[in-house]
Amino acid sequence: MGSAQILDQGKGLAHKAASVVWNYYPLPAEDFAMIMASFAFWSLLYVVAAYSPLPLKPQNAHLKRIDDLDVRNRCISFVHGFGIMLFACYEFYKMPGSCGDANTEFEKRLIYTSVGYFLYDFSALCYYGLVDKTMVIHHWICIVGMSLPLTTNVSANFIVQGMFVAEVSNTFMHVRVILKHYGLRYTKAYETMEICFILLYIYGRILLGPATVWNTTFCPQNHPLVKFCSLGLLAQSVFFVFQMVSILRKRFKEISMRKLNRVKSRWFDPLNKEELEKIGVKNQKEKHIL
């Protein structure tokens, strides 16, 4: 078989594969271009963050390379999460729309922004060798699930509502982890961020989430994969909430122990070894969830 025939066969297979993808995922070229522009924006923003000093880093903090990369990436995630939360909040409370509504330009722009962000984040994880099966599944469910309404021109309002539910607590989550990397785990700042994160997570995922999932699931115009993703998000949220309730109990126990032993927590000056021993903390290394 000659090289020309092999090339022709390759083109034929590629055309068939493209046709199959198009049948199930007919993403318009204009929407694809906007998603790629968003991906380029987030990637460029990370390049800027990668060569900039870490924000508000204490002078005595020495980070491992993996923690340094995590802080820089979380700075990008903070910008994305905070912006999406603000704009999605407006739609969630002011104009949620109804089943079968056509996509608006406002909703499409939020989808472009988030899908481009998840493409960037997945690429960054792959580049630094931090990707695992869980991250692959999570990111591609977000990428495909969020962009599906672009292929049908309906249901984007449900995606934007889901964005608010998912992002309402994330800014506090990222600040909390950054403070921990900076060695500020046993400070009032970290404690405040963690409690705000957990309470807002419960508010978004448990108080607001079920109604949003119900409306998404029982809208006949919504794609089956969008319904599946919303149910999966709710199940994951319930699992994490049980862990968070346990963490809240530990934190309030720490607060009680501090009051009992007259140990005062400071905003950005962590408790020293003697103070930690007074409140019964021996192992200072904790795994953070999310």
N, C-alpha and C positions, 0 to 999 in steps of 0.2 A: 504493500500500500504506500503510495507516494505521500510526500509531505502536504501537497495541495489537498488530497482527499482527507487526510487527518485533520487539516485545518477546517475543511468544510464540515466534517462530522462534529468537530468541536463547536463550531458556530451553530450548527443545528441543535445540539444538546443545550447550549446556552440559551438559544431562542425558546426551546421547549420549557426550560426551567423558569425563564422570565415570564412565559405565558402562564405557567402554573401559579407563580407568585402573584402575578397581576390579577388572576381570577379570584384569589382569596384575599389579596391585599392591594387593591388598586389605588395606591397613593398618588395623587396628582403631582405632576412635576413641580408646580409652583410651591406646594407644601413641602416637598422634599428639599427644594432649594432653601426654603426658610429654616428648616430644621438644620441643614448643613451650616447655614450662616450662624445659627445659635451655637452649634457645636464649635465653630471657629472662634466665636466670641469667648466662650467659657475656657477654651484651650489657651487663648491669648491671655486671658485674665490670670490663668494659673502660671503662665510663663512669667508674668509680672510678679506674682506672689512668690515664685520660686527664687527670684533674685532680689527680693526685698527683705529688710529686717523683719523678724517675727514681731507682730503687734503686741505691745504692752508686756513683753517678756521680761521677767525680773533679771537683774544683772547676775544674780548668783545661781540662776537656773541653767543646768547643762543637760541638754536633751540628746538622747540617742538618735541616730540617723532616721530610724523608722518612726520615732515620735515626732521628729522635726518635719518629716514629710506629711505625717498625719495632721499636724497643726496647720500647715500650709493648705492642704486639701480641705480641711474643715473650714478654713476662712472663706474659700470659694463656696462651700456648701452653705455657710451662714448667709452669704449674700443672696444665693439662690433661694434658700428657704424663707428668709425674711421678706424678700420681694414678692414671692409667690403667695405667701401667707396674707400680705396686705391686700393684693389685688383679688385673690380668691375669696377673701373675707367679704369684700364688697358684693360679689356675686352671690355668695352663700346666703347672706342676710337680706340683700336688697332686691336681687333679680334672679332667683334660682331657676326660673323657667319651669317647663313641664315636659312630660313625656312626648317625644317626637319633635321637639323644637329644632329648627334649623340652627346650625352653628353660626355664631356671631364672630366678627373680626376680633373682638376683645378676647373671646374664648380661644380662638385659634392662635392668637399671639401667645397666650399663656401656655398652650400646648407646645408650640414651637420652642419656647424658652425651656420648658421642663424636659422635653424629649432630647433636645440638644445637650442639656446639662447631663442627663443620664448617659448619653453616648460619650461625652467627655470623661465622666467619672469612671465608666467602665474601661475606657482606653487607658486612663491613668493607672487604674488598678492592674491592668495587664502589663503595662510598661514597667511598673515597679515590682512585679511578681507577687502582688498581694491578692489576686483574684482566687476565689475558690468556687465550688459548685453552688453554694448558697448565694453568693454574689452574682454569679452568672444567671441563675434562675430569677432572682429578684430584679436585677437591672433589665433583663430582656422582657420580663412581664410588664415592667413599667414602660419601656420603650414601645413595645407593640401595643399594649393595652391602651396607653394614652393616645397613641396616634391613630388607632382604629376609627374613631369618629371622623377623622379627616377623609377616610375612604368612602364614607356614606353621607357626609355633610349633615349628620344629626347626632345628638347625644353628647356633644361637647360640654353641655351644662352639667351633666352628671360627673364628668371627669374633673371639671373645675371645682365642684363641690367636694369631691374626693381629695383634691389637692389641699383644700383648706383643712379638712379633717386630719390629713397626714402631716401637714407642715406646721400646724398651730403650736406644737411643742418643740419642734426641731431646733429652733434657734437657741433655746435654753440648753438643749442636749449638747450641741456643739461647744458652746461656751463652757459648759461643765467639764467636758473632756479636755479642752484646751487648758483650763485651770489645773486639772489634775496633772497633765504633762509638765506644767510649769512648777510642780511641787507644792501646789496650794490646796491639796486635798482637805486638810484639816483647818479650813478657814471659814469664816462666815460667808464669804463670797461664793465658795464652792457649794456650801450647804444650801444657800438661797437658790442658786441655779438648779440644783438637783431637785429640791422640793417643788419649785415652779415647773420644771420639766415633767415630773411625775404627775402632778395635779392637772396640768394642761393636757398631758397624754391621756389621762383617764377621762377628762372632759371631752376631748376630741374623739377619741376612739370608742369610748364606751357610752357616753351620754349622747353625742351627736351621730356617731358612726352607725348604729343599728338602723336608725330611721333613713339615713342616706343609702345604706345597703339595701334596705327594703324597697325604697323607691327605684333604685337602679335595677334590682333583680326583677321587679314586676312591671317594668316598662317593656312592652313587646318590641319596640323599635330598637332597643339596645342590643348590641352584638353579644352572642353567648359568651365570648371570651371576656368582655367587659364585666358581665355579671359574675363570671367565675373569679376574676381578679378581685372584685369587691368583696365577695364571700371569703376568699383567701386572706385578704387584708384584715377582715374582722376576726377571723379565727386566730391569726397571728397576734393581733392586738390583745385578745383575751388571754393568750398564753403569756405575753409579756407583762400584762397587768398583775398577774399573780406574783411574778417576781418583784415587781415594783412595790406592791403592798408590803412584801417582806422587807425591802430596803427601807421603806418609810418607817416601819416599826423600829428598825435598827437606828435610824437617824434620830427619832424621837427619844429612844433609849439613851443615845449619846448626849442629847440635850439635857435630859433629866440627870444623867451622871455628872455633867459639867456643873449644873446648878447645885447638886448635892455636895460636890467637892469644891465648889467655889472657883471653878476654872472658867475664865472668861475667853470666849471665842473672839478672834480679831478678823477684820475684813481681809487683809492681804498679808498677814503675818501668821504663818502656821503654828500650831501648838508644838512645843518642844517635847523632847523625850520624856521628861519628868511629868509634864502635864498629861501626856498620852497615857502614861502608866497609872496616873491617878484615876482616869476614867475607864481603865481596864482595856485599853487598846494595845495589843502586843504585835499583831501582824499589820503593818501599814500598807501592804500591797493588796489591792482588791481588784477583781475583774469588773470592768464596767459593762453594762448591757447596752446595746445599741451604740 
